Amino acid sequence: MTTETIRASAPLRISFVGGGTDFPHYYERHGGAVLSATIDHAAHVRVAPRDDRQVRIRSLDLGHLVEYHLERGPDYDGVMDLPKAAIERMGVRTGIDVDIASDAPPGSGLGGSSALVSACVGGLAMLTDRPMSRRGVAELAYAIEREDLGVAGGWQDQYAAAFGGFNLLEFAEDGVTVSPLELSLETIAELRSHLLLCYTGHVRTDLGLIAAQIRMYEEGREDTIVGMKQLHAMAYEMRHEIEAGNLDRLGALLREAFESKKLMNPHISEGTTIDQLLAVARDAGAAGGKICGAGGGGYLLLACEPERQAAVREALEGVGGQFAAFAFRSHGVEARSGERVWRPL
């Protein structure tokens, strides 16, 4: 086990289309697919070994501090439960100081909680000299969130954080298939030049949106089922258009994805400025856009020709939108200690 301080990170992601079809209640019957890409916004974890059996976890963003002894174990009380559960799952046997931070707030729709768990897993794997595969990191992060802590959600975020890059993620009862997109550096740069990431000014709180979506599906609500099937099919269509460099189709596809998402769950924009911001963006010249994540707030992903972006920015900032600069990140979770680097196999 290393005695040096470790710094780990795992990327956040933008989901172009398909979110919701990565839930077991859907893909075990129909299959599912999500098209996503990781960005240079990340969750960050610093792990420093101690010479005792005390665990100290600090959130640099929120100011929370949790301390407990390994012999007693943690209390799962809603305060930094994700790193607590990761430490338990990874079987850490020595005291540690853990600092956590994220480049986006919780509930932003960019997969931040899964990125945080993945960064914790990477940092603790390096601490304990534990080799892991990318798939192993994703499955362990899923188990921590969904099984140990009962956090509702699907599979896409853990796989995005573990693998990194542009991927078509396909979900089936017998497992997850990760298919990287075939994109040149020129195509990636051109795609980036046509996208804007706009914060709505509000994060998603616990609105029960995921539970409502699952309930509506299981009740056989026709629009929910139709919306999910449309999102599933569009993941393949959007992959084809992006790989072919047909960026003039991107805006229309994002618009269709948002409409299908509202069919799947009509509550995703209730009580928010999401619909207003998207309308303002379109009126100012954006070709289309959608909410990232399950809805209720967070970030909008907008497609817009570069020459129209100044007008779109001005219009959205006038009604409370906040733009985030970003670049695409090609690699997933990693950890570093001095000159040493840990990455999943």
N, C-alpha and C positions, 0 to 999 in steps of 0.2 A: 504494500500500500504506500502511495506517495505521501510525503510529508510537506509538500510544497502547496502553495495556494493555486487553485484551479479556477479558470474563468471559462464558462461555457455559454454558448448561445444557440438558439434555434429560431429559424425565420418565421415571421408571420406570412400570411398568404392572401392573395386575392382569388376569389372563386368566380370564374366567368359564368358558369352555369352548372346546374345539376345538384346543388345543395338540397338536402332533404331526401334524395334517393339513396343516400349512404346510410340510412337507418335500417336496422334489421327487419322491422315490420314490413318494409316495402321490398328491399332487395332479395329477401329470402323467398319471395313469391315471384318477383318480376325481374330481378337483377337491377342494378343501378349504375350510374356513371356520373362523375364530376370532372370538370376541366378546371384546373387551377394552376397558379404559378406563385412561387415564393418571392418575397421582396426583401429589401435590405433593412426593413424594420424588424426587430427581433425581440425575443425575451432573453434576458441576461441573468446569469447565476454565477456568483462567486462562492467557492467552497474553500474554507481554510480549516485544516485539521487542528484539533485541540489535544492537550495532553491529559484530558480527563474524560468523563462520560456525559458531559453536558452538551445539549443541543441548543443552539441560539439561532433563530431565524428572524431576519429583519427585512421589511419591505422598504426599499429606498424611495418608492413612489408615494406610499400611503403613510409611512411613518410607524407602521405596526411593528411590535417586537414580541416574539414568543420564545419562551425558554422552558425546557423540560429535561429531565434526566432519562437516559436511554433505558434504564431499568424499569422506570414507571411508564414510559411511552407517552405519546401525545394525547391531548384531548381534541377531538374533532368538533370544534365549536364554530366553524365558519370563518375563522381567522387563519389564513395561510394554510388551509388544509391540504392544498395540492403538494407543496414541498414536504409537509409532514408525512403524507401518505407515500411519497416517492422515497423518502428516507427509510420508511418501514419496509416497503417492497424490495428495496435494494439491499436490505440486510446490513446496513452500516453498523459497525460494532465499536466505533470510537467517537468521541465527542467531536462536533464540528460547528463552525460558524458559517451560516449561509446568508448571503445577501441576494435579494432578488429585485429586478427592475424590468420594465418593459417600455418599448418605444411607442406603445399605444395603450390607451386605458382599457380595463376590463369591460367586456360588453361592446367592443368596437366592431365586431363582426369580421375580424381578421384572423381568427383562430388563436387568439392570444393565450387562452388557458392551456390549450394543448401544446403550444410552443413552450410555455413555462414548464410544464411537466416534462417535455422532451429535453429541455435544457438541464433540468434537475437530473434526469436519468443519465444524460451524457456526462455531466460533471461528477456524479457519484460513481459512474462506471469507470471513469479515469481514476478517481480516488481509490477504488478497490481493485484496480488493474483487471477489469472485467471486459473482455472483448464481446461485442454485440454486433449483430447484423442490423441493417436499417429496418428490415421487417420486424426484427426482435424489439427494437426501440419503439416502433409504432404500436405493436401489440401490447407491450408493457405499459406504455403511456395510456392506451385505451383502457386497460384493466384498472389502472390507478384511478382514472377519472370516472369511468362508467360503472365499474364493479365495486371498487373499494369505497368510493365516495358517492355513488349514485347520481352523478351529474348527467343530466339528459343530453343526448347528442348522438351524432353518427361517427363515422370512421375517417372522414376525409382529412380532418385537421392533423391528426397524428401522423398519417402517411405523408402529408405535405411537409411537416416539420422534420420528419426523419429522412426523407429522400431529397427534398429540395428540387428546384427547377420547375420546368413546365411539364405537367403530367396529365394524362388521362387516367383517372383512377376508376377501375371497374369493380363493382361489388357483387358478390354472389354468395350463396349459402356455403360454398366450399372454400371461400377465401377472397382475397383482394389481389387484383392484377394491376401493376403499375407500368404504364406505357409512356415513356418520355416522348415528347413531341420532337419532330425532326425540323429544327429551326436553325437557320444560319444566323450569325451575329448581326448581319445586316437586317434580317427580318425582325429579330428581337429589338434592335434599335428603332426600327420603323414603327413597330407595335407600341413601344414605349412612348414614342413621340405623339401617338394618337390617343393616349389615355390620360385621364385626370383622376385623382383620388381626393374626394372632398368630404371632410368631417361635417356631419349634420349639426354638431354642437351638443349632442346628447348621446349618451351610451344607453345600451339596452339594459334595463333592470329585469328582475325576475317577473316577467309578464305571463309566464306559462305558455309562451307561443309554441314551443316544441311539444309540450304535452297536449295542447289543443290540436296541433297538426296530427299527432298520432291518433288522438281520439276520433277526429273527423274521418281519418282513413279507415279505422277499424269499424266505425259506424256505417261505412260504405257510402260516404258522401261523394256523389258523382264528380263534382267539380274538383275535389281534392285529388281523386284518382286520376282524372284527366290531366290536371296540372302537373302531377308527378311524372306521368308518362311523357308529357311534352318536354319537361326538363331533361328526362333521361335521354330522349332522342336528340335533343338539341346539343348535348355534350359532344356527340359525334359530328354533328353538322358544324359546330363552331370549331372543333379541332381541324376539320378539313379546310375551312375558310382561312384560319390563321396559318396553317402550314402552307397553303397555296398563296399566302400574301394578299388575300382579298380583303384588305382592311376597310374598304368601302362598305362591306357587309356587317362590320362589327357593331355599329350603332343600332341597326335594325334588330340584330340578334340579341343584344343586351335589352332592348325594349321588350322583345318577345319573352325573354327570360323573366323579366320583372312581372309581366302580365301573367305568365304561367305560375310564377311564385305566388301571386295574389290569388289565383285560382286554387292553388294547393292550400293556402291559408289566408283567408281574406282579412285577417287581423294584423298583418305584418306592418302596416303603416298607420293603423288607427292611433289617433292622439299624438301624432308626430308631424314633423314638417317634411317628411320624405317626399310625398306626392307634390307638394308645393315646390320644393327644391328641384325635383326632376322637371317639372313644367317650366320653371324659370330657366333652367339649363337648356332645354329644347328651344325655348323662345329666343334665347341669346345665341343659338347656333350649334349646340351640341347635337350629335346625331342620335344619341340614345344613352341610356344608363340604367343602373339597377342598384339596389341596396346590397351591401355585402353582409353575409351572415343570415341569421334567422329573422331579422327585422327588428322593429322597435327602436331603432336608432343606429348609431355607428357611422360607417363610411359609405359614401356612394362611389361607384366605379362608373366613370363617364367616358364615352367615346366621342372624340371631337377632333376635327381637322386642326392642325397646328395654327393656321392663320386665324382661326376663330376662337382660340383659347383665351386670349386676353379679354375679349368681350364676355365670355362665359364666366371667367374668374370674377370680373367686376360685378356682374349681375348676381352671382351667388354670394359673394362677400357682402353685397348690399342687403341680403336677407339672412345673414348669419352663418353662411357656409365658411369653412376654413380649409384651405388646401394644404395637402401634405406632399412634399417632394419625395420621390421614391425612385429606386432603380430595381431591376430584377436581380435576384440572388440565385446562383446556380447550384449551390450546395446546401445540404440540410444541417442537422445538428452537428456541432463540433465542440471540443473542449481543448484548452491549452494550459500548459504549465511550463513556464520558461520556454525552452526551445522545443519541448515535446508537444505533439498534437495528437489528440484522440478523435477518430472519426469512426462511425459504424461501418462495418464491412459491406 
